[in-house]
Amino acid sequence: MTDAEIATYSASGTLIPLEGLIEKNAPNLSKLLAERPDIKAAITSSDGHIYSLPSVEELGLVQFPHAMAINTSWLKKLNIPMPKTIDEFHDALLAFKNQDASGTGKTIPLSFIPGSWCGDIVDLIAALGGVPDNMDHRIVQDDKVIFTATQDGYKKAIQTLHEWYQEGLIDPESFSQDDKAYLAKGKAATENLGSFVWWEIPEMVGADRANNYALVPVLEGVDGKRIASQSNNQEIARGAFAITRANKYSAATMRWADNLYDPIQSAQANWGPIGETLQKDANGLLTQIPAPAGTSEGERRQKVAPGGPKANTAENFTTVVAPEPRAAERQKTVNELYKPFAGSEGYPPVALSNEELQQITTIQTDVTSLVKQNTAKWIVSGGIEQEWDGYVSQLKNVGVDKMIEVYQQAYDRYKKNS
């Protein structure tokens, strides 16, 4: 269930409060909420009641999804070291273009998808402007909620990206392509992609070509700092389970749901049954059974893992179930390459009230549209210097300050509850 649905149906009395039922009938969940006040805060509505149960998967992966990769075979071919600064990255892209590294006359130095959950250039914005960014343009620094797309650093980054565009370093289709077209670009018959941003390299370019690319380290930016942008993607989700007033057996229903918060059951809800997708190793830890040939782990998981209410916490990943091999590799990457350079905190899993949602829904739609349209226009055509003040005024007129104020008060309430 979405936050809006939870707020609407709890206000109307359709969804019943669950905290009393949890206390009397849900020992697994009660233990989890007692040990993890942050999870309890995440599922507690603004009126103090709990109307839905959580879904938790704490692998530490989703906070840094925008992995930027570069064609290392081209770097070697042109005798260029792996870039460590934003200037070195720019110069590598320029060399790819000027020397036609693909040999096709159609070399694409850099491609991306603005606003994508894992294909955006938020780390380039951070390096070029000193402002960490994410797809919401909403970050938290020192407990203060900040809207990034009105900051001077954001303006500075977009100005520089326009210069890159003029130099032919940015794929013009970046602002119109969808995921399907983007991923096909990496697997074109002739390798012509120099750098890209995506969740993982093999998915973008294919297993056969993956060794020709490597992740770019967080680049030293214009102010000499290395800043990794953190997303607001959540590992603690609400809305996995709710009970309506029509349910005559709410206590029994809660006892049933509580079984899914047993750590072994949570693992099976997430990856599938023991014996089919999971097996116990010599130490009693659940590990992945390799998927059959011709089937990916993701495809199999979609068929046999119901999801829903579950709690696979960071602790459980060391004592109950081992991360998938691909997830373990990703964990290592995040912990070594990105986390040490996090430039902000992610906005936590805050439950907005019905009133708060009504206040910001229209504003957020208008703000998102204004930022997306203007950013694309300025990178491609320029004009940010003359139009910036008017753009900021427009955002204020549609209510960006009110939106951030609402997010701040909800954030403060969450911090107090947790």
N, C-alpha and C positions, 0 to 999 in steps of 0.2 A: 504494500500500500504506500502511496506517496504521502509526503508530509501534509499536503493540502487535503487529501482524503481523510487522514487521521484527524486533522483539526476539525473538518466539517462534520464527520460522523460521530466524533466524541462530543462535540458541542450540541448535537441534536439528540444525544442519548442512545444512538444506534450502537455504538461501541461502549462496552462497560469498562470501568476501571479494573485493573488486574492486580494491583499491589497486594490486596488482601488475599486473593486466591493464590498468589505466588508464595506468600508467607506461610499459608496453611497446607499447600498441596505441591509445592515445587522445590524440593530440597536441593536439586542440582543447580537450578537457577538462583535460588536464594543464596547459596554458597558463592556463586559467581558474582552476584551483585554486591555481596558483603566485601568480597576481596577486591572488587574493581568498581569503586565509586564513579569512575569516568564512564563506564558502560551504563551504570544506573542513571547518571546524569543525561546520557545521550538518549535514553528512551523515556525520560520523564518530561511530560508536557508542561507548558507554562503554568497550568493550574495546579501542578504538583502531583497529578495522577499519571499512572502508566497505562496506556491504552494499546500498546503493541509490544511484541517481543523482538529481541535483536537477532541479527545474523552477523557473526564475527569471523573474520579471517585475517589474522595478524601476521602476515609474512613480511611486512615492511617494504612492499614493492610498489604500491600504487601512488606513493607520494612523489616519485620522480620518474614519470612515464616518458618524458620527452628526451629520449636518448639520441644524441647527434652522432652520426657515423660518417666516416670519410673513406674514400677509395685508396687503400694503402698500396695497391699495385700501381696506381698512377703516381702516388708519391714517390715510390721506388723508381719508377720509370723516369721521372723528371728530377730525381735526386733531391727531393724535398723531405726534410725531417717532419715527424708528426708535429703539427702546430700546438704550441703551448700558450700563445697569446692571441688576442682577437686580431691583431695586425698580421700575425703569421697565418692565421686561418684565412683572412681576406686574400693574402698574397698567394696562398695555395690555390684558392678558387680562381684567382686571376690567371695563374699559370695553367690550370686545367683548360680555361677558355682560350687563352692566347696561343697555346701550343696544341690545341685540339687533342686533348689527352685520349679521347676515344678513337681518334682517327677516322671519324665518320662525317665530320663537318657539322655534327648535331650534338656536340658535347653539352651536357646540362651540369653546370658547376654545383648548383644548390636547388633543391626542391623541398617543399613542405606543404602543410595544410593549416592555415590560420584557424584557430578556434577548435581544432581537433583535440580529443582527450589525450593523444599521445604523439601528434605530428606537428606541434607548433614550435616556433623559434623563441620560446620564452627565455632560454639561456643566452641567446644572442642579444635579446633586449637587455638582459642583466649585464652582459659584458660591454655592450655599446653605451648603455645609459646609467649603469650602476643601480638599477631598480629591478629587484626580482619580480617576476610576473607569473601569472597562470591564466587559464582559459576564462576564469571568472573576473580577472583583473582585481581580485580581492585577496589581500594578504594580511597577516597579523605580525606586527613587530612590537615587542615590549608591551603586549596586551592591548595594543591599539590597532583597530581595523582601518586599513588604508586602501583607497581605490587607486590602483597604479596608473590607469590610463589618463590621469590628469596631472601626473607628476612631470617635472621638468626633465627628469632622466628618460622618461618614456618618449617625450618629444625629441630629445637628442638622439635616441636610438632609431626612431623612425626616419629622422633626417638622414642619418648615415646609411640606413637600408635603402633609401631612395638613390643615394649615390651608387650603391652596389648594383641596384637595378639598372641604372644608366650605363654601368660598366658591363652589363650583360651577365652578371653573376647569378641572378635569381631567375628561376624558371617562371615565365609569364603565366603558365597554367596553374601555378601555385594557388592563385586566388579563385579558381573556378573548378578545379578537379575534385572529384569525390574519392573515397577510399579505394574503390575498385580501380579507377584510372591511375591513381597514385601507386598502388602496389604493382600494377601491371608495368609501370614505368621501370621499376627496379628489375623486372624479369624480361625486359625486351630482348629480342634475339641478339642484338649487339649491345654490349655493355657501354652505356653512355652517361651514367649517373655518377657524379663526383661526390656529392654529399647529400645526406637526407636526415630527417628526424622521424624516428618511429620507435615503437615499444621494443622490438628486437630485430636484429639484422637478418636472420634467415627468413622471417616472414616477409620482409621487404624485397629481398633480392633472390631468395631461393637458396636451398642448401648447397647447391653446386657452386654458387658464386659467393657464398658467405665469407669464405676465407680471404676474399679480396678486399674486405672492409674491416674496419676496427672502430671502436667508439673513441670519439674525441674527448680528451679530459676536459673538465670544467676550465674554460679559458680565462687567463688573466685579462681583465678588462681595462678600459680606458683609465680607470683610477688606480690601477695596479692591484685590484682585488679579484679574487676568484669567487664568483657567486653562483650557486646552484638554485634555480627556482623550484619552489615546492608547490605541488598542486593541492587542491582541496578535496581530492578523492578520498573517500572514507573507508576505513577497515571495520568500523562499527556502524552497521546500518539498522535503521528502524523498519517497522512495517512488515516483518517476516511472518507475524501471526497475531491475530486479534480474535476476540470473542464478542458476538453481538448479544443484545438483550433477548433475542429470540431463542438462544440456546438454553434449554432446560437443565442441562447437565454440565454447568460451567466448571464445577470442581473436578469432575472426571476428565473433562476436556483438558484442563490445566495439568492434571497428573499425566495424561498422555503426552502433551507437548513437552513436559519436563524431561521425559525420557530422551528427547532429542538433544538435550543439553548434557547428557552423559558424554564424556570425552570420546569414547569409542564410537558411540552413535553419531556424534557430530562429525567425526572423521568420515564415516560412511555416507552421511548426508552430503558431504562436500565432494567426495571422490568416487563413491560407489561401494558395493558390498565387499566384505572380506571374502577372499576366495576368487573374486572376479577381477577386482582392480587393486585390492590391498592384500598384503600378506605380512605375517609377523616374522621379524628376523630373530636371530639367536638371543637378542636382548629384550625381546618382547615389543619392540618398536614396530609400528605399522609402516611398511614401505610399499612403493608402487610395484605392481606387476607390470612388466613392459607390455605395451599395447600390441595387438597382433600386427603383423606386417601389412602395410597399406592403410593402416588406421592411425591417426594421430592421437596423442593423449587427450587433446581437447575434444575431438570428435567422440571418443569413447565416453568421456566424462559427461557430455551432454545427453547421452543415451541412458546412463545408469545412475547418475547422481541427482537426487531430487532437489537438493538445495534446501531453501526454507529456513526454519529456526535451527540455529547451530551456534556453537562457540568454539572455534579453533583458535585459541589464544596463542600468544608468543610462547608461553610456558609449555603449552601442549605440543608445540612443534619440536620440543626437546625431549618430552617424556612420553608422548602418546603416538604421534604420527610424524614421519619425516616429510619434509617438503618434497614435491616432485623434483626430479633432477634438474629440469629447466628452471624451476622456481629457485632452487638452491643456488644455481649459477647466477641468476638475476639478483638474489640477495647479496651475494658476494660483490657483484658489480655496484649495487646501490651503496653498500656499506663502505666500499673503498673509494669510489669515484665521486659520489654525490653528497651523501649525508654530512661529511666533514665540512662542506662548503655551503650548507643550507643558509640562504640569505633571509629567510623569514620562517614563521611557523605557518602551517596550514590552518585554515579556518576549521575548527572542530565540528563534530557532528551535533550541532545545536538544533533543538526542536523549536521552530518558530510557532507562535500562537496563530490561531485563525485570524485574529485582528492584524497581526504583523504581516502575515502572508497577503492579506487583502491590501495592506498599505503599499507593499513593494512589488507585487506581481507585474502590474502595468509598467511601473517605473523601470523595472529590471529588463523587460522586453524592449522598451525604448532605448535604454542605455546600451544594451548589447548591440542593437542595430546601429546606433550612431557610431560606436567605437569601431565595429567591424567595417562599416562602409568607409569611414574616414581613413582608417589605418591602411586599408587596401589602396584607396585612391592616392594617399600621400606617398606610399612606397612606389607605386607605379608612375604617378604623374607629378609628384612634388606638390608644393604649395602650402606645406605645413606652417612655414614661418608666417605667412600672411593670414592663415585661417585658424591658427591655434586658439587665440583668445575667443573668437566667435564660437568655436567648438566647445571650449570649456563652459562658456556662458549657456550654450544650448543644453549641455548635460545638467547644469545647475537648474535650468528652467524645467527640465522634465523630472527633476527630483533626485539627482544622484546623492546629494548631501543627506536627504531624508532616508534614502536607502541605506547608506552607510551608518547612519544614526540607529536605525532599526537593527542592523546586524551587530552593532556595538552593544546595544542594550541586551540583545539575546545572548551575545558572547559573555557579557558580564554576569548574566543570570546563570549560564552554564558553568562558569568558573566557580560561582558561589555554591551551586548544587554539588559540584564534584570536589 
